[in-house]
């Protein structure tokens, strides 16, 4: 080597802290692309807990078609194999350090995939669930039993949430935040009151809410501090034969009950584009029609992604 020539350092000799900073800019596909196999130093950096506090799989969506029989959706093999591969590599590198797990709302995962994730994320505190179609009662209940530290859940609507709320009540003693991406009827509101009386934060944004269900929530959740009903269709169902009607404003009785809350977030503005979309979709948002990632937003800061 000529005099004065610089001596280059090998990649494996790079400072681990610098590698971790670089890897923090990678998305989930880049983190699971094989960087941990380059050398022992890179693998050590790729397993750093700073990279795995959150496992964000919201970039992954399923290629699917609706079918008339249970589970009412067919997912092609390539989508399933991609998810399984990413899950296995990420959960192996994370070494049990994941505290927040985010699925895309249009990702159709199986019971086995969910259980695999639950077994390897024992410290999970926040879960953003995907579509429910392929997840059976036994699968989600098995996962919840492993997530004793769970504090926050965002979930699409399910027809009978009783068993899920009961499982959370029984196993997740620190649970305090819930976001529902779907209708809130009297049955659902009663389930929340019966099984999650200590709930502190609830978001029902862009959904259909029965006025009576809202009253049940405000009367029956004494620890509730934050309630978000922004862009919702608030529906009143009077005694028959009178038809149900969508309320144009929140009446005084509701406002009085909500006055005890630290935050009562509302928006029923005709000029608001999200309110317009909620009305157009009849209170069941078709998120796929709108901007990518719009489903992640929430007026409650702790629930926004």
Backbone torsions as a table, in degrees:
resi	resn	phi	psi	omega
1	UNK	NA	135.6	-178.5
2	UNK	-68.0	151.0	179.6
3	UNK	-64.3	134.7	179.5
4	UNK	91.2	-9.7	179.0
5	UNK	-71.0	141.2	-179.3
6	UNK	-75.9	148.5	178.3
7	UNK	-99.3	112.7	-177.9
8	UNK	-75.0	149.4	176.7
9	UNK	-95.5	146.5	176.7
10	UNK	-76.6	155.5	178.9
11	UNK	-57.6	-39.5	-177.2
12	UNK	-71.0	-10.4	178.1
13	UNK	-94.8	-0.7	-179.6
14	UNK	-66.3	143.9	179.0
15	UNK	-58.2	133.1	-176.1
16	UNK	-61.9	-38.7	179.9
17	UNK	-60.5	-37.3	178.4
18	UNK	-68.3	-41.6	177.7
19	UNK	-60.4	-44.0	-179.9
20	UNK	-61.6	-42.0	178.2
21	UNK	-60.6	-40.9	178.7
22	UNK	-65.7	-46.0	-177.9
23	UNK	-65.5	-24.8	179.2
24	UNK	-65.2	-20.2	178.3
25	UNK	-86.3	-4.2	-177.3
26	UNK	-84.0	148.4	171.4
27	UNK	-86.6	179.5	-173.2
28	UNK	-64.2	-33.0	178.8
29	UNK	-68.8	-38.5	179.1
30	UNK	-71.0	-38.5	179.7
31	UNK	-66.5	-28.1	-177.2
32	UNK	-105.0	15.7	-175.6
33	UNK	-85.3	-4.5	178.5
34	UNK	121.0	8.6	-178.5
35	UNK	-63.8	-28.2	-179.1
36	UNK	-72.2	-11.1	-178.3
37	UNK	-97.8	-1.0	-178.0
38	UNK	-64.9	-49.0	179.4
39	UNK	-167.1	173.0	-177.0
40	UNK	-64.0	-35.7	179.7
41	UNK	-66.1	-43.6	178.8
42	UNK	-65.3	-37.6	178.7
43	UNK	-65.8	-40.9	178.6
44	UNK	-61.0	-42.2	178.6
45	UNK	-67.7	-39.3	-178.2
46	UNK	-67.9	-17.4	178.7
47	UNK	-98.8	4.0	-177.1
48	UNK	-61.6	133.6	-179.2
49	UNK	-56.4	-27.2	179.4
50	UNK	-61.1	-27.0	-179.6
51	UNK	-82.5	-14.7	-167.7
52	UNK	-127.2	23.8	171.7
53	UNK	-68.0	-33.0	177.6
54	UNK	-125.3	131.4	170.7
55	UNK	-108.6	102.4	-175.6
56	UNK	-98.9	104.5	178.7
57	UNK	-103.7	20.9	-177.0
58	UNK	-72.0	-6.0	173.8
59	UNK	-80.4	-15.2	-176.3
60	UNK	-95.1	121.7	173.8
61	UNK	-124.5	151.4	-179.1
62	UNK	-86.3	144.9	165.8
63	UNK	-88.2	114.9	-170.6
64	UNK	-143.5	162.4	170.0
65	UNK	-134.2	145.6	177.2
66	UNK	-75.4	141.8	177.3
67	UNK	-130.9	157.1	-173.7
68	UNK	-77.2	-13.7	-176.3
69	UNK	-110.5	159.2	178.2
70	UNK	-57.5	135.6	8.1
71	UNK	-87.2	19.0	174.0
72	UNK	68.1	12.9	175.2
73	UNK	-154.0	137.9	174.9
74	UNK	-111.1	126.4	-179.2
75	UNK	-109.6	129.7	-177.0
76	UNK	-70.8	156.8	-172.8
77	UNK	-62.5	-35.0	-178.1
78	UNK	-62.3	-41.9	178.6
79	UNK	-61.4	-45.8	-179.1
80	UNK	-62.9	-42.7	-177.9
81	UNK	-67.0	-38.9	178.6
82	UNK	-63.3	-45.9	179.2
83	UNK	-62.2	-46.3	-179.1
84	UNK	-60.6	-42.8	-179.6
85	UNK	-63.6	-47.9	-179.6
86	UNK	-62.9	-43.3	179.0
87	UNK	-59.2	-47.7	-176.6
88	UNK	-62.2	-46.1	-178.5
89	UNK	-67.9	-47.8	-177.3
90	UNK	-63.1	-45.1	-177.2
91	UNK	-71.0	-26.1	174.5
92	UNK	-71.6	-43.4	-179.8
93	UNK	-70.4	-31.2	-174.7
94	UNK	-71.1	-24.0	177.0
95	UNK	53.7	39.2	174.6
96	UNK	78.2	12.9	-174.9
97	UNK	-93.3	-2.4	-176.0
98	UNK	-70.0	128.7	177.5
99	UNK	-112.0	-19.2	178.3
100	UNK	-131.3	126.6	-178.7
101	UNK	-123.2	120.6	-175.1
102	UNK	-119.1	120.8	172.8
103	UNK	-106.7	150.6	172.1
104	UNK	-70.1	143.9	-177.0
105	UNK	-66.5	-19.1	177.7
106	UNK	-105.6	31.1	174.3
107	UNK	-104.6	123.6	-176.7
108	UNK	-102.6	99.2	-177.3
109	UNK	-99.0	158.9	-179.5
110	UNK	-95.8	167.5	175.9
111	UNK	-57.9	-41.2	-178.1
112	UNK	-64.2	-41.0	179.3
113	UNK	-66.7	-39.5	178.9
114	UNK	-67.1	-43.4	179.4
115	UNK	-64.1	-40.3	178.0
116	UNK	-58.2	-43.7	178.7
117	UNK	-66.2	-42.2	-177.8
118	UNK	-62.5	-40.7	-178.6
119	UNK	-64.5	-27.6	-174.5
120	UNK	-106.2	4.8	175.1
121	UNK	-126.6	59.8	-173.6
122	UNK	-66.9	-17.0	-177.3
123	UNK	-100.2	14.7	-173.2
124	UNK	-59.8	133.2	178.1
125	UNK	-114.6	-28.4	-179.9
126	UNK	-133.0	133.1	-178.7
127	UNK	-128.8	127.6	172.9
128	UNK	-111.1	107.8	-170.8
129	UNK	-80.1	154.3	173.0
130	UNK	-91.9	-169.7	175.9
131	UNK	-57.6	149.3	-171.6
132	UNK	-90.8	-13.8	-164.0
133	UNK	-48.1	-41.1	-175.6
134	UNK	-97.0	-1.4	-178.6
135	UNK	-95.5	120.2	-179.6
136	UNK	-88.4	166.0	178.4
137	UNK	-55.9	-44.4	-178.7
138	UNK	-63.0	-35.5	-177.7
139	UNK	-68.6	-48.8	-178.1
140	UNK	-70.6	-35.7	178.7
141	UNK	-66.6	-38.9	177.3
142	UNK	-62.1	-40.9	179.8
143	UNK	-66.6	-45.6	-178.5
144	UNK	-59.5	-36.5	179.5
145	UNK	-62.9	-25.9	-180.0
146	UNK	-88.1	-11.2	-177.0
147	UNK	-106.8	65.2	-177.5
148	UNK	-66.8	-22.9	-178.4
149	UNK	-91.4	4.0	-175.5
150	UNK	-60.4	129.8	-179.2
151	UNK	-116.9	-26.8	-171.4
152	UNK	-140.6	137.0	179.9
153	UNK	-137.0	131.0	169.6
154	UNK	-115.1	127.4	-175.2
155	UNK	-145.4	143.9	169.3
156	UNK	-64.8	166.0	-178.4
157	UNK	-67.8	141.3	170.5
158	UNK	-127.0	152.2	-171.6
159	UNK	-65.7	-42.4	-176.0
160	UNK	-129.9	88.7	-174.4
161	UNK	-81.1	-0.7	-174.1
162	UNK	-53.0	-50.1	-175.5
163	UNK	-64.6	-35.2	-178.8
164	UNK	-69.4	-46.4	179.4
165	UNK	-64.2	-36.2	177.5
166	UNK	-65.3	-39.7	179.8
167	UNK	-66.9	-41.3	177.4
168	UNK	-63.4	-44.0	179.5
169	UNK	-59.8	-38.3	-176.3
170	UNK	-76.5	-31.9	-169.6
171	UNK	-113.7	-24.3	-171.6
172	UNK	-113.2	86.2	-172.1
173	UNK	-70.8	-18.4	-179.8
174	UNK	-101.4	10.7	-175.8
175	UNK	-65.9	130.7	-174.9
176	UNK	-144.1	-13.8	-175.7
177	UNK	-126.7	136.3	179.5
178	UNK	-142.6	133.5	172.9
179	UNK	-125.0	126.8	-179.6
180	UNK	-111.0	125.7	176.6
181	UNK	-103.0	70.2	-177.8
182	UNK	173.1	177.3	-174.7
183	UNK	-61.9	151.3	175.6
184	UNK	-122.3	103.9	178.8
185	UNK	-103.3	-174.9	-177.0
186	UNK	-64.0	-39.3	179.4
187	UNK	-61.2	-44.2	-178.9
188	UNK	-66.8	-44.8	179.6
189	UNK	-60.3	-42.0	179.7
190	UNK	-65.1	-36.4	177.7
191	UNK	-63.5	-42.7	177.6
192	UNK	-59.9	-45.4	-178.7
193	UNK	-64.6	-40.0	-177.5
194	UNK	-70.5	-38.7	-170.6
195	UNK	-112.5	-18.6	179.9
196	UNK	-127.3	55.9	-176.7
197	UNK	-66.4	-17.4	-179.1
198	UNK	-95.9	8.4	-179.7
199	UNK	-56.8	135.5	-177.8
200	UNK	-108.9	-31.6	-176.7
201	UNK	-130.4	129.7	-179.7
202	UNK	-139.1	127.1	176.0
203	UNK	-119.9	127.0	178.4
204	UNK	-122.7	20.3	-171.6
205	UNK	-53.1	145.9	175.7
206	UNK	60.8	31.8	-178.9
207	UNK	-124.1	176.4	170.7
208	UNK	-97.0	127.7	178.9
209	UNK	-125.3	127.9	171.8
210	UNK	-74.6	137.7	-179.7
211	UNK	-56.4	-42.2	179.6
212	UNK	-63.7	-34.5	177.8
213	UNK	-67.2	-39.5	178.0
214	UNK	-63.3	-39.1	177.9
215	UNK	-64.6	-41.3	177.6
216	UNK	-59.2	-43.3	-179.6
217	UNK	-64.0	-46.5	-177.8
218	UNK	-68.2	-33.5	179.4
219	UNK	-82.0	-31.4	-168.9
220	UNK	-102.0	-4.8	178.3
221	UNK	-116.1	83.3	-173.5
222	UNK	-66.0	-21.8	-178.2
223	UNK	-94.2	0.1	-178.1
224	UNK	-64.4	129.9	-179.3
225	UNK	-112.4	-33.3	-176.3
226	UNK	-131.6	127.6	177.7
227	UNK	-132.4	124.0	-179.3
228	UNK	-113.2	114.4	174.6
229	UNK	-122.4	29.9	-179.9
230	UNK	-61.8	138.6	175.3
231	UNK	62.9	23.3	-179.5
232	UNK	-89.3	157.5	167.3
233	UNK	-93.9	109.6	179.0
234	UNK	-92.0	113.7	-170.8
235	UNK	-111.2	131.8	175.6
236	UNK	-106.1	132.2	179.9
237	UNK	-114.8	95.1	179.9
238	UNK	-76.0	167.4	178.2
239	UNK	-58.8	143.8	178.1
240	UNK	-64.7	152.8	10.7
241	UNK	-91.2	10.8	-179.7
242	UNK	-63.4	136.8	-179.5
243	UNK	-76.9	156.6	175.2
244	UNK	-69.8	155.5	-178.4
245	UNK	-142.0	149.1	176.8
246	UNK	-88.3	122.7	-178.1
247	UNK	-75.6	141.8	-179.5
248	UNK	-91.3	-15.6	177.3
249	UNK	-152.9	162.3	179.8
250	UNK	-85.7	127.4	-175.6
251	UNK	-77.2	167.7	-173.6
252	UNK	-61.1	-37.7	-178.2
253	UNK	-61.7	-38.7	177.5
254	UNK	-68.1	-44.9	-179.2
255	UNK	-61.6	-37.0	178.5
256	UNK	-65.6	-43.6	178.8
257	UNK	-65.0	-34.2	-177.2
258	UNK	-82.8	-8.0	-176.4
259	UNK	-65.1	-21.3	179.9
260	UNK	-76.5	-16.7	-177.2
261	UNK	-72.2	151.6	174.2
262	UNK	-70.4	-37.9	176.9
263	UNK	-140.8	127.7	172.8
264	UNK	-123.4	100.7	-171.7
265	UNK	-94.4	120.8	-177.3
266	UNK	-136.9	154.8	171.1
267	UNK	-159.5	115.5	177.3
268	UNK	-132.9	50.2	-172.2
269	UNK	-99.2	124.8	-179.9
270	UNK	-61.2	-24.2	-179.4
271	UNK	-87.7	-8.1	-179.1
272	UNK	-78.1	126.4	-176.8
273	UNK	-67.0	-32.4	179.2
274	UNK	-71.3	-37.2	175.1
275	UNK	-64.3	-39.6	177.4
276	UNK	-62.3	-42.4	179.6
277	UNK	-66.6	-40.5	179.4
278	UNK	-61.7	-41.9	177.7
279	UNK	-66.6	-41.0	179.8
280	UNK	-63.1	-37.3	-180.0
281	UNK	-90.0	6.5	177.5
282	UNK	57.4	39.8	174.5
283	UNK	77.7	11.1	175.2
284	UNK	-131.4	88.0	-169.2
285	UNK	-58.8	131.7	173.5
286	UNK	-98.3	82.8	-170.6
287	UNK	-61.0	-28.0	-177.1
288	UNK	-64.3	-17.4	-179.1
289	UNK	-80.3	-14.6	-169.3
290	UNK	-112.7	-170.1	-176.0
291	UNK	-58.2	140.8	178.8
292	UNK	-61.1	130.2	178.7
293	UNK	87.6	-1.7	-179.2
294	UNK	-62.4	-31.3	-179.0
295	UNK	-64.4	-16.6	-178.6
296	UNK	-79.9	-15.1	-173.9
297	UNK	-76.4	154.0	174.6
298	UNK	-162.3	142.5	177.8
299	UNK	-68.6	-22.3	174.5
300	UNK	-83.7	114.7	-172.5
301	UNK	-57.3	-40.6	-176.5
302	UNK	-68.7	-15.6	-179.0
303	UNK	-103.1	-11.8	178.6
304	UNK	-74.6	147.6	-178.2
305	UNK	-108.7	NA	NA
